[in-house]
Amino acid sequence: MYLVSFFLLFNCLSFSISKNIVLIITDDQDSVLDGMTPMTNTLNLIGDRGATFTNCFVVTPVCCPNRASILTGRYQHNHLTVNNSVTGGCNSARWQQLQEPTTFASLLQNIVGYKTFYAGKYLNQYGKKKTGGAAHVPLGWDWWAGLIGNSKYYNYSLSINGTERKYGDSSNDYLTDVIVIGSKSTKSCLISNYCIYGNRRQRIRRESGYKNNSPCAREGGACPPRRNCFLSKYFY
């Protein structure tokens, strides 16, 4: 099971608003992979303490178009992101000019007065030279840690508020941990751990003696560091 999650935490500046908003997005939890069924502890900790929607639909079941709909609240024919390519509107100049100023992040920041934070995968083509590179920080975010490109735990680059930062394949470079450690130095907000989309073709050495029975590892995904082994009891 491959997951993509990005956390959005909005810390309110106005005394009239007391609630933070956290949005977690996951990929590929379909019927073939049995959805959330194996993740009983995740269901107990999150699902059972909130609202469960038994009837729902997706506007466009393709990665970038659906992300565009989540960010803007618009149907595909209105935000004009039709596939995962730049020519198909994914993080294109047109998207940046016409859609980013009206995402929910921009509205929360400019109208309601929230502090906003984003970490993880944004749109599939984010960070490419033809889409503005790492220097482009989408409107609406006070603190930005966007993944350049797509689908890596190791050997990746992040745009940290518009500056590219590269990471290798050591255990200290594991993307989830990098985001968590970085959040501790961020005064504007607090974020929780998140898991980015796994790449089954990504080759990374497995630490000797580390037993990982997660679906991601069984399918050839990258292994998290041994220090995270205890987390499995919280999710599965």
Backbone torsions as a table, in degrees:
resi	resn	phi	psi	omega
1	MET	NA	124.7	-179.7
2	TYR	-103.1	134.7	-175.7
3	LEU	-119.9	144.0	166.4
4	VAL	-128.8	125.8	178.3
5	SER	-135.0	135.2	167.2
6	PHE	-129.9	144.2	-175.6
7	PHE	-105.1	132.5	173.7
8	LEU	-116.2	119.7	178.9
9	LEU	-122.6	125.6	-177.3
10	PHE	-114.5	117.2	-178.4
11	ASN	-100.2	115.0	-171.1
12	CYS	-72.6	137.7	177.4
13	LEU	-93.2	-22.8	-175.9
14	SER	-89.4	136.3	179.7
15	PHE	-69.2	-17.1	-179.5
16	SER	-78.7	-11.4	179.3
17	ILE	-120.2	122.8	-173.9
18	SER	-111.2	-8.8	-171.9
19	LYS	-99.9	138.4	168.0
20	ASN	-87.6	158.8	178.1
21	ILE	-121.5	126.5	177.3
22	VAL	-121.7	123.7	178.7
23	LEU	-116.6	123.9	179.1
24	ILE	-117.8	127.6	179.5
25	ILE	-117.7	134.1	177.2
26	THR	-122.1	149.4	178.5
27	ASP	-107.9	153.7	166.1
28	ASP	60.9	30.0	173.9
29	GLN	-94.9	65.2	-173.6
30	ASP	-97.6	-174.8	-176.8
31	SER	-66.4	-31.8	179.9
32	VAL	-64.9	-38.7	179.7
33	LEU	-92.9	5.9	174.4
34	ASP	69.6	21.2	172.1
35	GLY	52.8	-133.8	-179.3
36	MET	-88.5	-0.4	-174.2
37	THR	-52.6	-45.5	-179.1
38	PRO	-72.1	-18.4	-172.8
39	MET	-93.6	65.2	-173.4
40	THR	-64.5	-38.7	-179.0
41	ASN	-70.8	-34.6	175.0
42	THR	-62.9	-42.2	177.2
43	LEU	-61.5	-41.9	-178.9
44	ASN	-66.6	-41.5	-174.0
45	LEU	-79.1	-31.4	-175.7
46	ILE	-113.5	-58.2	-174.1
47	GLY	-62.7	-46.3	-176.8
48	ASP	-71.0	-15.2	179.7
49	ARG	-99.6	4.4	-179.0
50	GLY	-134.2	-150.3	179.6
51	ALA	-100.6	140.5	176.9
52	THR	-114.5	125.8	-179.6
53	PHE	-102.1	107.3	-177.3
54	THR	-83.4	-17.8	176.8
55	ASN	-124.7	116.3	-177.9
56	CYS	-153.0	170.5	179.6
57	PHE	-147.3	161.5	176.6
58	VAL	-113.6	137.2	-176.6
59	VAL	-64.8	-52.2	179.5
60	THR	-139.2	111.2	-175.2
61	PRO	-78.3	52.0	174.7
62	VAL	-132.4	143.2	-167.9
63	CYS	-52.4	-68.6	-172.3
64	CYS	-65.2	-44.4	177.4
65	PRO	-59.2	-38.1	-179.9
66	ASN	-70.9	-38.3	175.7
67	ARG	-62.1	-39.3	178.3
68	ALA	-62.3	-38.1	178.2
69	SER	-68.0	-39.3	178.1
70	ILE	-62.9	-43.3	-177.0
71	LEU	-69.5	-35.5	-173.4
72	THR	-105.1	-20.9	-174.2
73	GLY	75.2	18.0	-175.9
74	ARG	-113.4	154.9	173.0
75	TYR	-73.1	162.9	-176.5
76	GLN	-57.9	-39.6	-177.1
77	HIS	-70.5	-10.0	176.5
78	ASN	-99.8	-37.5	177.3
79	HIS	-89.6	-12.6	170.9
80	LEU	62.9	26.1	169.7
81	THR	-99.6	107.6	-169.8
82	VAL	-104.3	-17.0	176.4
83	ASN	-157.2	-166.9	-174.7
84	ASN	-91.1	11.3	-179.3
85	SER	-103.7	160.8	177.3
86	VAL	-63.4	-42.6	178.9
87	THR	-64.9	-23.2	176.8
88	GLY	-88.6	8.7	175.0
89	GLY	97.0	0.3	-177.0
90	CYS	-76.8	105.1	-177.9
91	ASN	59.5	29.9	179.7
92	SER	-74.3	170.2	177.6
93	ALA	-60.3	-37.0	178.9
94	ARG	-64.6	-42.2	176.9
95	TRP	-59.7	-47.8	-177.4
96	GLN	-63.0	-36.9	-176.8
97	GLN	-79.3	-39.9	-171.1
98	LEU	-102.1	-30.9	-173.0
99	GLN	-101.2	-41.4	-176.5
100	GLU	-59.3	-34.1	178.4
101	PRO	-65.6	-15.1	-176.5
102	THR	-119.7	18.5	174.4
103	THR	-68.3	164.5	-179.6
104	PHE	-62.9	-27.2	177.8
105	ALA	-65.7	-44.4	178.8
106	SER	-62.7	-41.0	-179.1
107	LEU	-68.0	-43.3	178.7
108	LEU	-63.7	-39.0	-178.0
109	GLN	-70.9	-48.5	-170.8
110	ASN	-86.2	-31.2	-175.0
111	ILE	-100.4	-42.6	-174.4
112	VAL	-94.5	-24.6	177.3
113	GLY	91.6	30.2	178.1
114	TYR	-84.4	151.8	163.8
115	LYS	-88.4	135.4	-173.4
116	THR	-123.3	145.6	179.9
117	PHE	-138.9	140.7	178.2
118	TYR	-134.5	135.5	176.8
119	ALA	-140.3	135.7	174.8
120	GLY	110.0	-157.9	-176.5
121	LYS	-70.9	131.8	179.5
122	TYR	-101.7	-98.5	172.3
123	LEU	-111.1	151.3	-170.4
124	ASN	-53.6	-35.1	-175.3
125	GLN	-96.5	11.7	-178.0
126	TYR	-64.9	139.1	175.0
127	GLY	88.7	-7.2	177.8
128	LYS	-72.2	151.9	-177.6
129	LYS	-57.4	-40.0	-176.3
130	LYS	-73.7	-7.2	177.6
131	THR	-115.7	18.6	175.9
132	GLY	105.2	-6.2	177.8
133	GLY	66.4	-167.7	-178.1
134	ALA	-67.8	-19.4	-177.5
135	ALA	-68.6	-21.5	-179.0
136	HIS	-79.3	115.9	174.0
137	VAL	-109.4	116.4	-178.2
138	PRO	-55.5	145.0	178.7
139	LEU	-60.9	146.2	173.9
140	GLY	103.3	-4.1	-175.6
141	TRP	-116.7	122.0	177.3
142	ASP	-74.0	-35.2	179.4
143	TRP	-135.6	128.3	-169.1
144	TRP	-128.7	128.3	174.9
145	ALA	-135.2	70.5	-174.1
146	GLY	-88.0	136.2	177.4
147	LEU	-73.0	127.4	177.4
148	ILE	-81.8	120.4	-175.8
149	GLY	84.7	-129.5	-161.3
150	ASN	-166.3	138.6	160.8
151	SER	64.9	54.0	175.5
152	LYS	-141.5	142.1	171.0
153	TYR	-96.0	-32.9	-177.9
154	TYR	-127.8	164.7	177.5
155	ASN	52.6	54.2	-176.8
156	TYR	-129.3	175.4	174.4
157	SER	-130.5	145.3	174.8
158	LEU	-116.6	147.6	167.6
159	SER	-94.7	109.0	177.9
160	ILE	-97.9	97.8	-178.1
161	ASN	53.1	38.2	175.3
162	GLY	97.1	-2.0	178.6
163	THR	-112.9	126.3	-178.5
164	GLU	-73.9	134.2	176.7
165	ARG	-130.1	124.5	-176.1
166	LYS	-97.9	147.3	179.9
167	TYR	-130.2	152.8	-176.3
168	GLY	-102.9	-140.5	-175.4
169	ASP	-121.7	18.7	176.1
170	SER	-79.4	164.9	-179.0
171	SER	-62.3	-25.3	178.7
172	ASN	-76.1	-9.8	-179.4
173	ASP	-97.4	1.2	179.9
174	TYR	-57.0	121.8	-166.5
175	LEU	-56.7	-44.2	-179.4
176	THR	-57.5	-44.4	-178.9
177	ASP	-68.4	-36.9	179.7
178	VAL	-59.6	-43.2	-180.0
179	ILE	-65.7	-42.6	-178.9
180	VAL	-64.5	-46.0	179.8
181	ILE	-62.7	-42.1	179.3
182	GLY	-63.6	-31.8	-178.1
183	SER	-66.3	-25.8	-177.4
184	LYS	-69.3	-19.5	179.0
185	SER	-97.9	5.1	-178.2
186	THR	-97.6	115.9	-175.7
187	LYS	-80.7	-21.6	-172.9
188	SER	-77.7	-18.0	-176.4
189	CYS	-165.0	171.2	176.9
190	LEU	-123.6	132.7	178.3
191	ILE	-121.4	162.2	177.6
192	SER	-107.5	172.8	179.5
193	ASN	-62.7	147.1	176.1
194	TYR	-143.1	160.8	-176.9
195	CYS	-120.3	125.9	-177.1
196	ILE	-92.4	161.7	-175.1
197	TYR	-58.0	125.5	-177.4
198	GLY	-82.7	146.5	178.8
199	ASN	-111.6	109.8	-175.5
200	ARG	-67.2	-17.0	179.3
201	ARG	-92.8	-4.0	-178.9
202	GLN	-76.5	127.3	-179.4
203	ARG	-98.5	125.8	178.6
204	ILE	-147.3	137.8	-177.9
205	ARG	-65.2	144.9	176.7
206	ARG	-96.4	134.4	180.0
207	GLU	-67.6	133.7	-177.2
208	SER	-61.6	137.6	177.9
209	GLY	83.3	-1.7	-178.1
210	TYR	-90.3	120.5	-179.9
211	LYS	-101.6	116.1	-178.8
212	ASN	-125.3	110.4	-178.4
213	ASN	-101.0	14.7	-179.1
214	SER	-68.7	151.4	177.7
215	PRO	-55.8	-36.6	-179.6
216	CYS	-60.2	-44.4	-179.2
217	ALA	-68.6	-39.6	-179.4
218	ARG	-64.3	-30.7	-179.6
219	GLU	-87.5	4.4	176.6
220	GLY	97.5	12.7	179.0
221	GLY	-74.1	172.5	-179.4
222	ALA	-74.6	141.2	-179.9
223	CYS	-84.9	136.6	170.7
224	PRO	-72.5	163.4	178.5
225	PRO	-60.7	156.4	-178.2
226	ARG	-58.3	-31.8	-177.0
227	ARG	-61.6	-18.1	-179.6
228	ASN	-93.7	5.5	-176.1
229	CYS	-57.0	-37.5	-176.4
230	PHE	-64.0	-20.0	-175.7
231	LEU	-67.2	-23.3	-176.2
232	SER	-57.8	-31.9	-178.5
233	LYS	-69.1	-18.2	-179.7
234	TYR	-87.5	-21.0	-173.9
235	PHE	-107.9	-32.9	-174.7
236	TYR	-114.6	NA	NA
